[in-house]
Amino acid sequence: MIYIFGSGLAGLSAAISLHKSGYKVTIISKKINGGSSYWAKGGIAAAVGNDDSPELHKIDTLEVGDGLCDSKTVDYVTREIRYVVSTVEKWGFKFDDDLRLEGGHSKRRILHKTDDTGREITNFLLNLAKKKGINLIEDKLLALKVKDGKVAGFITEKGGSFDAEKVVLATGGYGYLFKFTSNPSTNIGDGIAIAFKAGALVSDTEFVQFHPTVTTFDGQAYLLTETLRGEGAILVNERNERFVFKYDSRGELAPRDVLSRAIYDQYKKGHTVYIDLSPIEDFDRKFPILSNYVKRYGKRLQVFPGVHYTIGGIRVNTRGESNIKGLYAIGEVTDTGLHGANRLASNSLAEDLVYGVNLVRYIDNWEGLSIDDVKEVIEVRLRNSSNRLSLEEIREYNWNYLGIVRNGEGLDKLVKIYESNDTFNDNASLVSLLSAKGALLRTESRGAHYREDYPNKSWEDGKRIYFMVSR
Ligand code: FAD
């Protein structure tokens, strides 16, 4: 039996693909319809247009990744996504016919289904999994059992202790560990913390991506997708100034980190920022879900940046294998090196699908993550302590000191807070510690990581920070 934790796009696509090839799989998820996949609005990046190619997709990904992408991974994902998309279409999913444009892409290459792609495709796969009789259990992973460097089983909240030789983590990222976020509350980094405690290599945790345009509808955070700006929406302040060109010549199509900082700066200067949707032609047809809200809230909506995607995680190779035998990880829980220091829009669902659908190719011939070229690993000691911060306190701290603009003083303070906290039992504190420590150590600004005390890129390209638990 192969146990898959998480029922987002990565977990579901892996389960269906494995099941179709005759493997027995069980999905265990904290919340069956939890996770970010259901909230994804824009779509999936794939070079399927006549004027496009995986090479161009690769160039765009490397450009946004700001010197830290793993070229082999980028090559793999940008090529494979075309095959994987056709696989999912063969399973019965139908994308809309047109391709959309998003920031950082040189071509129209966003496959989508209305303006609710994530919900559409995840529901489709969930229904398919149910139809195929795949075992779906709602339960929470608490720990992995590892013996002699191999997975031996796992422990869940309701089910207790199980033996297993193959475990796939697809538990998503940790965006909900920040006060302002587009992420759902399931995403607090459980899988990263659990794998780390079991001995997995973790990397790139300082890179947290902010989305520039989050709004609120009925008191709930709601992401205003990149494609809105691709289709012509503009950003203005209360004086109706289209301020973005002051920050970047690409205007509204500049990468997310640039726009997030621009909007953050506007607020710091006392302005209020809005997205104006009125330039979009044929809005109701293109964005039917958002159009329902717009009827109530209007086409000029206040926006603010929020944490959207966490780039770092369990280090895996292009086969989804970690350094612990039998432990696979796929989707946002991982750090594959695809995104580098900043993720190109709509590349994460592409990564989910490539690693999920293709896992079946590698499941019976383990190679394992090679860590020979990892020169330096920082060991982190876990602390078993009665000091526990509440989740709300952690979210507040992270937003204040690990947010859009960081500095050494704030990060040092944050690291000390988490080091004196219960990182042994509290996953949220442990993942926050790894993220804050990475951000403190990276004394430069690159991609999504911005330090006001080190505003320039100064480290050599490709140099990443790796963490492992101290034994
Ligand atoms: P998730 O979909 O986050 O699923 C994680 C799963 O793990 C959940 O089922 C959860 O219940 C389960 N889980 C968590 N902890 C445990 C535990 N301890 N035990 C058991 N189960 C657990 N990306 C794009 O490429 N294009 C987009 O247009 C896009 N839009 C987005 C819009 C929003 C609002 C958000 C939040 C993200 C968006 N992203 C987009 C990012 C993308 O949605 C995610 O990166 C992707 O969905 C992650 O998929 P996943 O399967 O790895 O994890």
Residues whose N, C-alpha, C, O or C-beta is under 5 A from the ligand:
A	BS01	FAD	F5 G6 S7 G8 L9 A10 G11 I28 S29 K30 K31 I32 G34 G35 S36 S37 W39 A40 K41 G42 G43 D139 K140 L141 A170 T171 G172 G173 S182 N183 T186 D190 L223 H308 I330 G331 E332 V333 S346 N347 S348 L349 A350 D352
